[in-house]
């Protein structure tokens, strides 16, 4: 794609001048074309063409796409912990310390909803903001709080910003994660449902997934199961396999 053509499409995309069909086609091309994605991310001349708020909004949209690509390479901290301690587990087992008849009788065979939440939940990461304009200082500060894991402060700032900018789907998503981290699961559910009601945005799949995890954490297994079934039945869904695995564990 030529540079001028790319800039023109980006401007129209960010200003909302594209039709729904054209917008979806452009977003799909971003997801499929890694070269195009890198070109956009590294194109410094865009900062002279677009406003600061538009640059930040673009970075948020690109982050959602990068998240989808990078998460396939991420391992759960639980898996990493198990691998790093395998030699100790093996040694304990060989000595008859880890596995005994008494332990086996006390070990639950079923997966609780809370245990499944802990197994599959990973907080999302906010975009790294390199520069701030006058119009988005509060957004940048809120995202920095989020990155520093000061979720309570971040959530308070997200809430204030969203009062005046309720259509900022990216901030609403990060606010939902902040609610989970501060154990405000009902508020998180509201945030993710609002994202789903918007329908046409890059955070739909992520919102569906975290919504299901919220229901698990609240031990609302029926709602969790409904949400997980929707995810599991999505063709080429990003969380399809994880949803299927949780459903299998819930049925044990």
Backbone torsions as a table, in degrees:
resi	resn	phi	psi	omega
1	UNK	NA	129.7	-178.5
2	UNK	-69.3	152.0	-174.8
3	UNK	-58.3	-47.0	-178.0
4	UNK	-62.6	-40.4	178.4
5	UNK	-64.8	-40.5	179.0
6	UNK	-63.9	-46.0	179.6
7	UNK	-61.8	-42.1	-179.6
8	UNK	-62.1	-44.4	179.9
9	UNK	-66.1	-39.1	178.8
10	UNK	-63.1	-43.3	179.2
11	UNK	-60.9	-46.2	179.5
12	UNK	-64.7	-38.4	-179.9
13	UNK	-63.5	-48.9	-176.3
14	UNK	-70.8	-29.6	-179.9
15	UNK	-84.3	-5.5	179.3
16	UNK	76.8	24.1	-178.5
17	UNK	-86.7	-4.4	179.7
18	UNK	-86.2	150.0	171.5
19	UNK	-71.5	164.0	-179.5
20	UNK	-59.2	-39.4	-179.6
21	UNK	-66.9	-43.5	-179.4
22	UNK	-67.7	-38.0	179.2
23	UNK	-63.6	-44.2	179.6
24	UNK	-63.8	-40.1	179.2
25	UNK	-63.3	-40.0	179.9
26	UNK	-67.6	-43.0	179.2
27	UNK	-65.4	-39.3	177.7
28	UNK	-63.0	-38.4	179.8
29	UNK	-67.4	-33.4	176.4
30	UNK	-63.8	-41.6	-177.0
31	UNK	-69.3	-31.9	-174.9
32	UNK	-90.7	-25.7	-172.8
33	UNK	-106.8	94.6	-178.8
34	UNK	-63.3	-35.4	-179.9
35	UNK	-64.2	-41.5	178.3
36	UNK	-64.8	-40.0	179.3
37	UNK	-62.2	-44.5	179.1
38	UNK	-65.7	-37.7	-179.4
39	UNK	-62.8	-41.2	179.2
40	UNK	-67.1	-46.2	-176.1
41	UNK	-63.0	-33.3	-174.8
42	UNK	-98.8	-3.6	-174.8
43	UNK	-76.4	95.9	-176.2
44	UNK	-70.6	-26.8	-177.4
45	UNK	-64.2	-19.6	179.3
46	UNK	-60.7	-30.9	-176.6
47	UNK	-67.2	-19.2	176.5
48	UNK	-89.5	-13.3	-177.6
49	UNK	-98.4	-39.5	-175.7
50	UNK	-106.9	156.9	177.5
51	UNK	-75.1	167.0	-178.4
52	UNK	-61.1	-41.8	-179.4
53	UNK	-63.5	-37.6	178.6
54	UNK	-66.5	-39.2	178.4
55	UNK	-60.9	-45.7	-179.7
56	UNK	-63.9	-41.6	179.8
57	UNK	-62.7	-40.0	177.9
58	UNK	-63.2	-43.5	-179.7
59	UNK	-61.4	-36.5	178.2
60	UNK	-65.8	-42.5	-179.8
61	UNK	-65.8	-43.0	178.7
62	UNK	-64.8	-34.5	179.6
63	UNK	-63.2	-38.5	178.6
64	UNK	-62.3	-37.5	179.3
65	UNK	-71.9	-44.4	179.9
66	UNK	-62.3	-36.7	179.9
67	UNK	-58.0	-41.5	-177.6
68	UNK	-64.7	-35.0	179.8
69	UNK	-78.0	-40.9	-171.4
70	UNK	-79.5	-25.8	-174.5
71	UNK	-66.1	-24.5	176.9
72	UNK	-63.6	-22.5	-177.4
73	UNK	-96.5	-2.6	-176.7
74	UNK	-90.8	143.2	175.4
75	UNK	-109.2	144.5	176.2
76	UNK	-62.6	140.3	176.3
77	UNK	-55.8	-30.5	179.3
78	UNK	-65.1	-42.7	179.8
79	UNK	-65.6	-42.8	179.3
80	UNK	-61.7	-42.1	-179.5
81	UNK	-63.5	-41.3	179.9
82	UNK	-65.0	-42.1	-178.2
83	UNK	-65.6	-40.0	-176.6
84	UNK	-71.7	-17.4	-178.2
85	UNK	-111.1	13.1	-176.6
86	UNK	-60.6	-38.0	-177.6
87	UNK	-65.9	-33.3	178.9
88	UNK	-73.6	-37.8	178.0
89	UNK	-64.6	-43.0	179.8
90	UNK	-62.9	-41.4	-179.8
91	UNK	-64.6	-42.7	-179.7
92	UNK	-64.8	-39.9	-179.5
93	UNK	-65.0	-40.7	-178.6
94	UNK	-65.7	-24.8	-179.8
95	UNK	-90.0	-2.9	179.7
96	UNK	77.1	18.2	-177.5
97	UNK	-89.8	-41.6	-174.6
98	UNK	-73.4	-46.0	-175.7
99	UNK	-114.5	115.4	175.4
100	UNK	-133.9	166.9	179.9
101	UNK	-60.6	-37.2	-179.4
102	UNK	-66.0	-41.5	179.9
103	UNK	-64.6	-42.2	-178.2
104	UNK	-62.2	-36.3	-179.2
105	UNK	-72.3	-23.8	-179.0
106	UNK	-93.1	-14.9	-176.3
107	UNK	-77.5	121.6	-180.0
108	UNK	-69.1	138.5	-179.2
109	UNK	-91.0	-19.8	-179.2
110	UNK	-92.5	152.7	176.4
111	UNK	-94.6	122.2	175.3
112	UNK	-76.4	158.5	179.6
113	UNK	-63.9	-34.8	178.8
114	UNK	-66.3	-39.7	178.9
115	UNK	-65.3	-40.2	178.5
116	UNK	-65.0	-38.1	176.5
117	UNK	-59.0	-47.2	-178.1
118	UNK	-66.5	-31.2	179.9
119	UNK	-70.5	-35.8	-170.4
120	UNK	-110.8	-11.6	-177.5
121	UNK	-80.4	129.4	169.9
122	UNK	-136.0	127.4	178.8
123	UNK	-67.2	141.3	177.3
124	UNK	-73.2	163.3	178.5
125	UNK	-110.0	135.5	178.4
126	UNK	-74.3	162.2	177.5
127	UNK	-65.6	152.7	174.4
128	UNK	-90.2	116.4	-176.4
129	UNK	-95.5	121.5	-175.8
130	UNK	-89.3	-24.9	-177.7
131	UNK	-150.2	154.7	-178.2
132	UNK	-127.6	135.2	174.6
133	UNK	-97.0	171.7	-177.0
134	UNK	-61.1	-33.2	-174.0
135	UNK	-80.5	-10.8	-175.1
136	UNK	-129.9	23.2	-178.9
137	UNK	-57.9	-42.7	-178.9
138	UNK	-64.9	-38.5	178.3
139	UNK	-64.1	-45.6	179.9
140	UNK	-61.3	-44.3	-179.6
141	UNK	-63.1	-41.0	178.9
142	UNK	-63.5	-42.9	179.6
143	UNK	-66.3	-34.9	177.4
144	UNK	-66.8	-38.5	175.4
145	UNK	-61.2	-41.7	179.2
146	UNK	-62.2	-46.7	-178.8
147	UNK	-62.1	-32.8	179.8
148	UNK	-84.1	4.5	178.7
149	UNK	65.9	24.2	172.0
150	UNK	-90.3	70.2	-169.5
151	UNK	-67.0	-32.0	-179.8
152	UNK	-65.6	-47.2	178.8
153	UNK	-66.1	-41.0	179.8
154	UNK	-61.1	-44.0	-178.5
155	UNK	-62.3	-42.3	178.7
156	UNK	-60.0	-40.2	179.6
157	UNK	-72.2	-40.2	177.0
158	UNK	-58.7	-44.5	-178.6
159	UNK	-59.3	-44.0	-179.1
160	UNK	-64.7	-42.9	179.7
161	UNK	-65.9	-40.5	-177.0
162	UNK	-68.5	-21.3	176.1
163	UNK	-61.4	-38.0	-179.5
164	UNK	-96.9	-14.3	-178.3
165	UNK	-138.1	65.0	-173.7
166	UNK	-66.2	-15.6	-177.8
167	UNK	-91.7	6.5	178.4
168	UNK	-79.8	91.8	-174.1
169	UNK	-64.7	-37.7	-179.2
170	UNK	-60.7	-47.9	180.0
171	UNK	-66.4	-35.7	178.5
172	UNK	-65.0	-36.3	177.5
173	UNK	-65.6	-49.1	179.4
174	UNK	-62.8	-33.0	176.8
175	UNK	-66.4	-37.8	176.6
176	UNK	-60.8	-42.0	176.9
177	UNK	-64.5	-40.2	178.2
178	UNK	-61.1	-39.2	177.5
179	UNK	-62.8	-41.3	177.7
180	UNK	-61.2	-45.2	-177.3
181	UNK	-65.8	-24.6	178.0
182	UNK	-102.6	13.2	174.8
183	UNK	62.8	31.0	174.9
184	UNK	-102.8	72.2	-169.8
185	UNK	-69.3	-34.1	177.8
186	UNK	-63.9	-40.7	178.3
187	UNK	-67.4	-37.5	177.8
188	UNK	-62.2	-42.9	179.2
189	UNK	-59.8	-41.8	178.1
190	UNK	-61.8	-42.8	-179.1
191	UNK	-62.3	-47.1	-177.9
192	UNK	-68.5	-34.6	177.2
193	UNK	-66.1	-36.7	177.3
194	UNK	-64.0	-37.0	177.1
195	UNK	-65.4	-41.6	-180.0
196	UNK	-67.1	-33.9	179.0
197	UNK	-67.2	-29.2	178.0
198	UNK	-65.9	-31.2	173.3
199	UNK	69.2	-50.5	-172.4
200	UNK	-102.7	78.5	178.4
201	UNK	-155.8	168.0	-174.6
202	UNK	-80.7	-4.9	-174.7
203	UNK	-102.6	6.0	-175.8
204	UNK	-56.4	-54.2	-176.6
205	UNK	-61.3	-41.1	-179.5
206	UNK	-66.7	-40.6	179.3
207	UNK	-64.1	-40.8	177.6
208	UNK	-59.9	-44.0	-177.4
209	UNK	-65.5	-50.4	-178.4
210	UNK	-68.7	-28.3	174.6
211	UNK	-63.4	-45.1	177.8
212	UNK	-60.5	-41.4	179.6
213	UNK	-66.1	-36.1	176.8
214	UNK	-61.5	-43.1	178.3
215	UNK	-63.4	-37.5	176.2
216	UNK	-61.9	-46.2	-178.4
217	UNK	-62.3	-34.8	179.3
218	UNK	-82.3	0.6	-178.7
219	UNK	61.7	27.1	173.5
220	UNK	-91.8	76.7	-171.3
221	UNK	-64.4	-35.7	-179.1
222	UNK	-62.3	-47.7	179.2
223	UNK	-67.5	-38.3	178.2
224	UNK	-61.3	-43.7	-179.0
225	UNK	-63.4	-42.5	178.8
226	UNK	-60.3	-45.4	-178.9
227	UNK	-66.6	-41.7	179.9
228	UNK	-66.1	-36.0	177.1
229	UNK	-64.1	-39.3	177.3
230	UNK	-62.1	-43.2	-179.6
231	UNK	-66.6	-43.4	-177.5
232	UNK	-65.4	-26.4	-178.2
233	UNK	-91.2	-2.3	179.2
234	UNK	-75.9	131.8	179.8
235	UNK	-70.7	124.9	179.9
236	UNK	59.3	27.7	178.6
237	UNK	-65.6	143.3	-176.6
238	UNK	-65.3	-35.9	-178.3
239	UNK	-102.2	12.4	-175.4
240	UNK	-53.6	-51.3	-176.5
241	UNK	-66.4	-42.5	178.8
242	UNK	-62.7	-40.8	178.7
243	UNK	-62.6	-42.3	178.4
244	UNK	-62.6	-40.3	179.7
245	UNK	-65.1	-41.4	178.9
246	UNK	-65.2	-42.2	179.0
247	UNK	-60.7	-39.9	177.5
248	UNK	-62.5	-41.4	-179.5
249	UNK	-69.9	-34.2	177.8
250	UNK	-66.5	-28.5	-177.6
251	UNK	-84.9	-6.7	-178.5
252	UNK	-78.8	NA	NA
